[in-house]
Amino acid sequence: MSTSFLKGYLILYPHAQKPAVYIPGLTKGAARTLRTVHLGHASSRFRVPVQTRPPSSSAHAIKILIQSTEQGWKAGPLMGILTVRGNRSFRGNRNNYKDLVQTGKKKGTLVYVIPSEDIDWNRNQTRGYVYDDRRKQWISLQMPLPDVIYNRIPYRQFEHRNDIQKTLERLKTLPQLSLFNPGFFNKWELYRTLSHSPETASFLPETAVLSSRQVLKDFAGKYPLIYIKPVSGKAGKGIMRLHRNRQGYHLQYQSQGDTITRTFSQLDGAWKAIHALTRNESYIIQQGIPLLKHRGSPFDVRVLVQKNGKGKWTVAGIGIRVAGQNGITTHVPRGGSIANPRHVLALCFGKDQTGTLLKEIEKKALRLVHYLDLMKGPLGEASMDLGIDRNRNIWFFEANAKPMKFDEPDIRRRSLHNLIAYCKHLSGFSRSTSATYAGER
């Protein structure tokens, strides 16, 4: 099918006004007739007037790229952020969603939030929520199913629901619709997946399911430091640390924001406490790595990897997360803090070695995500927690298929740009960046 890109855009209004197409330089004669425009996965069709000058009331309108195909004009891309219903229409991080909607608006892409329960399969339509800059609120529109769906269902308990699983499976089967990041990672499945490849297994600390006291005994006998993590944990919640020295076994965990430390002379006492804290949930046990420290506190490396406008994996950014005082993890919600990677690594290894080490971190992160994409994909992004020990060995700790917002402004900007660019790639609009439209002038 031949495709060409027009130097114009479709204008959609959040309110009552009808949509229109604006093509700069088009003659009045060519603009007199109505044109049929296809929109979204199911090719919703509607007739629109063609204008030779931008409407004066388009400041708050949504401007979407236009391409011409053998079947007619198609506007897009349309990107849906998949979530679930909530008390205020939908659940999830609204600021994150709003950033993506507004970035899409600047890049000629219509982004809207889709509660899974609001999809009308008979009509291939859905209720979609778009952020209205003028009213500073989310508004509901009846929309076609989009070209691309970005899975941001916020919690595992929702994603595991039967109706949500059926929705995800159905979306995967729809032709001309791309779904990426199909679900949360499970820490144990993640470890098993990566351990099967020689290229990634060398980055992994020894890990096992904490199924009995004997497993704890085996690990505690081999390693003076071990971590115990919930299989389905997020943002460091539920992690425990067990440190062995001459005084006994020191168990640390968080409770109501405070770090609790308990000391046991025998491993049996530590096991009973751990068993009570796990509450019959699934946990893994992991070899503790003596991480490098910054200002007396251990730190790890947070890497955001995303596919770009050519569908290729790229490193969007690298951050350092430093554990708080007596902190068990480096996660910021658990008391960790942010530091500059070049500054911290230069203090550890010298400025001359910093660039080389950062390139090595990028190389290993890309190797890991390539394999995860093959085994767990299709993925469009992931964040990774990596550690560095005193010998400059790089270790993989965990990955998140639904990364939290990076606080570093430059990484945040790149992450939003990459998501929109990847959406254009998946939908076939990637070459349309040469088109002219109001948002990018």
C-alpha positions in Angstrom: 0.0 0.0 0.0 1.5 3.3 -1.0 1.6 6.1 1.6 2.5 9.7 1.5 2.6 12.3 4.2 0.7 15.6 3.9 2.0 18.9 5.3 -1.1 19.4 7.4 -3.1 18.1 10.3 -6.5 17.0 11.5 -8.0 19.3 14.1 -10.1 17.7 16.8 -11.9 19.8 19.4 -12.4 18.5 23.0 -15.9 20.1 22.9 -18.8 20.6 20.5 -17.1 21.9 17.4 -16.7 19.5 14.5 -13.3 18.3 13.3 -11.6 19.8 10.3 -8.5 19.3 8.2 -6.0 22.1 7.7 -3.6 21.8 4.7 -1.4 24.9 4.3 -1.0 26.1 0.7 -4.0 24.1 -0.6 -6.0 26.1 -3.1 -9.6 27.1 -2.3 -10.9 25.0 -5.2 -9.3 21.9 -3.8 -10.5 22.6 -0.4 -14.2 22.9 -1.2 -15.1 19.3 -1.1 -15.5 17.2 2.1 -12.9 14.5 2.6 -13.2 11.2 4.3 -10.7 10.7 7.1 -9.9 7.3 8.8 -9.1 7.4 12.5 -7.7 4.7 14.8 -7.4 0.9 14.6 -10.9 0.2 13.3 -10.6 3.0 10.7 -13.5 5.0 12.0 -14.6 7.2 9.1 -16.0 10.7 9.1 -16.4 13.5 6.6 -14.6 16.7 7.4 -14.2 20.1 5.7 -10.7 21.0 4.4 -9.4 24.4 5.3 -6.7 26.5 3.8 -6.0 28.6 6.9 -5.8 27.5 10.5 -9.0 28.1 12.5 -8.7 31.0 14.9 -10.2 28.9 17.7 -7.6 26.1 17.5 -5.4 27.1 20.4 -6.7 24.3 22.6 -7.5 21.9 19.8 -5.7 18.6 19.3 -3.7 18.5 16.1 -3.0 15.1 14.6 -0.8 14.2 11.6 -2.4 13.3 8.3 -1.2 10.7 5.8 -2.6 9.8 2.4 -3.1 6.1 1.5 -4.8 4.2 -1.3 -7.9 3.9 1.0 -8.0 7.7 1.6 -6.7 10.0 4.3 -5.7 8.6 7.7 -5.1 10.7 10.8 -2.9 9.6 13.6 -1.3 8.1 15.4 -3.7 7.4 18.2 -2.1 6.1 21.4 -4.2 4.6 24.2 -2.9 4.4 27.8 -4.6 1.3 29.2 -5.7 1.4 32.8 -8.8 0.4 34.9 -11.8 2.3 36.2 -11.6 4.2 39.5 -13.6 6.5 41.7 -12.6 9.4 39.6 -13.2 7.8 36.2 -9.8 5.9 36.0 -6.9 4.8 38.1 -3.2 5.4 37.8 -0.7 8.3 38.0 -2.6 11.1 36.5 0.4 13.4 36.3 2.3 10.8 34.3 -0.7 10.3 32.0 -1.1 14.1 31.5 2.6 14.5 30.6 2.2 11.9 27.9 -1.0 13.4 26.6 0.6 16.9 26.4 3.8 15.6 24.8 1.7 13.8 22.2 -0.2 17.0 21.5 3.1 18.8 20.7 4.2 15.9 18.5 1.0 15.5 16.4 -0.2 12.4 18.3 -3.5 12.0 20.0 -3.0 10.2 23.4 -6.0 9.3 25.6 -6.5 7.2 28.7 -8.6 4.0 28.2 -10.2 2.2 31.2 -10.2 -1.5 30.2 -13.9 -1.9 31.3 -15.0 0.9 28.9 -14.0 -0.8 25.6 -17.0 -1.6 23.4 -15.8 -4.6 21.4 -18.9 -4.7 19.1 -18.2 -1.2 17.8 -14.4 -1.2 18.2 -14.8 2.0 20.3 -14.0 3.1 23.8 -14.5 5.8 26.3 -11.3 7.8 26.2 -10.1 10.5 28.6 -8.1 13.5 27.2 -6.7 16.3 29.4 -8.2 19.7 28.5 -5.5 22.4 29.0 -8.0 25.2 29.0 -10.3 23.8 31.7 -7.4 22.0 33.6 -9.4 18.8 33.8 -9.9 15.4 32.2 -12.8 15.1 29.8 -14.5 12.0 28.4 -14.8 11.4 24.7 -16.2 8.5 22.6 -13.1 7.4 20.7 -12.2 4.6 18.2 -9.7 2.0 19.4 -6.3 3.5 18.9 -3.4 2.4 16.7 -1.2 1.7 19.7 -1.9 0.7 23.3 0.6 1.3 26.1 -0.2 -0.9 29.1 -0.1 1.1 32.3 -2.6 -0.9 34.4 -1.2 0.3 37.8 -1.4 -2.7 40.1 -0.8 -6.4 39.8 -4.1 -7.3 41.5 -6.0 -5.5 38.7 -3.9 -7.0 36.0 -4.5 -10.5 37.3 -8.2 -10.1 37.1 -9.9 -12.5 34.6 -11.6 -9.7 32.7 -8.4 -7.7 32.4 -6.5 -10.8 31.2 -9.2 -11.4 28.6 -8.9 -7.8 27.4 -5.1 -8.0 27.1 -5.4 -11.3 25.1 -8.0 -9.8 22.8 -6.0 -6.7 22.2 -3.0 -8.8 21.2 -5.1 -10.5 18.5 -6.5 -7.4 16.8 -4.9 -6.7 13.4 -3.3 -3.3 12.9 -3.2 -2.6 16.6 0.0 -2.8 18.6 0.1 -3.5 22.4 3.4 -3.2 24.2 4.5 -4.0 27.8 1.9 -6.8 28.2 2.4 -7.1 32.0 4.3 -6.8 35.2 7.5 -8.8 35.7 7.6 -11.5 38.4 11.0 -11.4 40.2 11.5 -15.2 40.2 10.4 -15.7 36.6 12.6 -12.8 35.6 15.6 -14.4 37.3 14.9 -17.8 35.7 14.5 -16.2 32.3 17.8 -14.3 32.5 19.6 -17.3 33.9 18.9 -19.3 30.8 21.1 -17.1 28.6 24.9 -17.2 29.1 25.0 -13.6 28.0 22.9 -12.4 30.9 23.4 -15.1 33.6 26.8 -13.8 34.5 25.2 -10.5 35.8 22.9 -12.3 38.3 23.5 -12.7 42.0 22.5 -16.2 43.2 18.8 -16.3 43.8 16.2 -18.9 44.9 12.6 -19.2 46.1 12.5 -18.9 49.9 10.6 -22.1 50.4 12.0 -23.4 53.7 14.3 -22.8 56.6 16.9 -24.9 54.8 17.1 -22.5 51.9 17.7 -19.6 54.3 20.4 -21.7 56.1 22.1 -22.5 52.8 22.3 -18.8 51.8 23.2 -17.6 55.2 26.1 -20.1 55.3 27.5 -18.9 52.0 26.9 -15.2 52.1 27.3 -12.7 55.1 24.7 -10.5 53.5 21.4 -11.6 51.9 18.2 -10.0 50.7 14.7 -11.3 50.9 12.2 -9.8 48.4 8.6 -10.3 47.6 8.1 -11.9 44.2 5.5 -9.3 43.2 7.0 -6.4 45.1 7.3 -2.8 43.8 9.4 0.2 44.8 11.3 -1.6 47.5 8.2 -2.5 49.5 8.5 -5.6 51.7 12.3 -6.1 51.2 14.3 -7.5 54.1 18.0 -7.6 54.7 19.8 -10.2 56.8 23.4 -9.5 57.8 25.6 -12.1 59.6 28.6 -11.2 61.8 30.2 -12.4 65.0 27.4 -10.9 67.1 24.7 -13.0 65.3 22.1 -12.3 62.6 20.8 -8.8 62.1 17.5 -8.6 60.4 16.3 -5.3 58.9 12.9 -4.3 57.4 10.7 -1.3 57.2 7.5 -0.7 59.1 5.4 2.4 58.8 8.3 4.3 57.2 10.8 3.3 59.9 13.7 0.9 59.6 13.5 -1.9 62.2 16.6 -3.8 63.2 16.4 -7.1 65.2 19.3 -9.2 66.3 19.2 -13.0 66.8 22.0 -15.1 68.2 20.8 -18.1 66.2 19.4 -18.5 62.7 16.2 -20.1 64.0 15.2 -16.9 65.6 15.7 -14.9 62.4 13.8 -17.6 60.4 10.8 -17.3 62.7 10.7 -13.5 62.3 11.1 -13.7 58.5 8.4 -16.4 58.3 6.0 -14.2 60.2 6.8 -11.1 58.1 6.3 -13.0 54.8 2.7 -13.9 55.8 2.7 -16.9 53.4 3.4 -14.6 50.4 6.0 -15.7 47.7 9.5 -14.4 48.4 12.9 -14.9 46.8 16.2 -14.9 48.6 19.2 -13.3 47.0 22.9 -13.1 47.5 23.8 -9.7 48.8 26.4 -7.7 46.9 28.7 -5.3 48.8 27.9 -2.2 46.8 30.0 0.8 46.3 29.2 3.7 48.7 28.6 7.4 48.3 29.1 9.5 51.4 28.9 6.4 53.5 25.7 4.9 52.0 25.5 2.2 49.3 24.1 3.2 45.9 22.9 1.4 42.8 22.3 2.5 39.2 18.8 3.0 37.7 18.8 2.7 33.9 15.8 3.5 31.7 15.8 1.7 28.4 13.3 2.4 25.7 12.6 1.8 22.0 13.0 4.9 19.8 11.3 6.1 16.6 13.0 3.4 14.6 12.0 0.6 17.0 15.5 0.2 18.3 16.5 -0.1 22.0 18.2 2.9 23.4 19.3 4.1 26.9 17.1 7.0 27.7 19.0 7.8 30.9 21.1 6.6 33.8 20.5 7.7 37.4 22.1 7.0 40.8 20.0 6.1 43.8 21.7 6.3 47.2 20.2 4.5 50.2 19.0 6.7 53.1 20.6 6.4 56.6 20.1 2.8 57.7 18.0 2.3 54.6 17.5 -1.2 53.3 17.0 -0.2 49.6 17.9 2.8 47.5 14.3 3.5 46.3 13.4 7.1 46.8 9.9 6.3 48.3 11.8 4.3 50.9 14.2 7.1 51.9 16.7 6.9 49.1 18.0 10.0 47.3 19.2 11.0 43.8 22.8 11.7 42.8 24.6 12.5 39.5 26.1 9.4 37.9 29.2 11.1 36.5 29.9 12.8 39.8 29.5 9.7 41.9 31.4 7.4 39.6 34.2 9.9 39.3 34.6 9.9 43.1 34.8 6.1 43.1 37.0 5.5 40.0 38.3 8.8 38.8 37.1 11.0 35.9 39.1 9.1 33.3 37.2 5.8 34.1 33.7 7.3 34.3 32.9 7.4 30.6 34.1 3.9 30.0 32.1 2.6 33.0 28.9 4.4 31.9 29.3 2.8 28.4 29.7 -0.6 30.0 26.5 0.0 32.0 24.6 1.0 28.9 25.9 -2.1 27.0 24.8 -4.5 29.7 21.4 -2.9 30.2 20.8 -3.2 26.4 21.9 -6.8 26.4 19.5 -7.6 29.3 16.5 -5.8 27.8 17.0 -7.4 24.3 16.7 -10.8 25.9 13.8 -9.8 28.1 12.0 -8.4 25.0 12.5 -11.7 23.2 11.2 -13.8 26.1 8.7 -11.5 27.8 7.8 -8.9 25.1 6.8 -7.1 23.2 8.3 -4.4 25.3 8.7 -0.7 24.6 10.5 0.3 27.8 11.8 -1.0 31.1 13.8 0.3 34.0 16.6 -1.7 35.5 18.3 -1.7 38.9 22.0 -2.5 38.5 24.8 -2.6 41.2 28.5 -2.0 41.1 30.9 -3.7 43.5 34.4 -2.7 44.5 35.9 -4.7 41.7 33.8 -2.8 39.1 31.6 -5.8 38.5 28.1 -4.9 37.3 25.2 -6.9 38.8 21.5 -7.1 37.8 19.0 -6.9 40.6 15.6 -6.3 39.0 13.7 -4.8 36.2 10.3 -3.0 36.0 8.1 -3.3 32.9 6.1 -0.3 34.1 8.8 2.2 35.1 8.0 4.9 37.6 8.6 8.5 36.5 12.3 9.4 36.6 12.9 12.6 38.6 15.8 13.8 36.5 14.2 16.4 34.1 16.4 15.5 31.1 15.6 11.8 31.4 12.0 12.6 31.9 11.9 14.6 28.6 13.6 11.9 26.7 11.4 9.2 28.0 8.2 11.1 26.9 9.7 11.8 23.5 10.7 8.2 23.0 7.3 6.9 23.9 5.6 9.1 21.3 8.3 8.4 18.7 7.9 4.6 19.3 4.1 5.0 18.9 4.7 6.6 15.5 6.9 3.8 14.5 4.4 1.1 15.5 1.6 2.8 13.7 3.4 3.6 10.5 3.6 7.3 11.1 7.3 7.4 11.8 8.3 9.1 8.6 5.6 11.8 9.2 8.0 13.8 11.3 8.7 15.8 8.2 5.1 17.0 8.1 4.4 20.5 9.5 1.9 21.0 12.3 1.3 23.6 14.9 2.7 21.7 17.9 6.3 21.5 16.7 6.9 24.9 15.0 
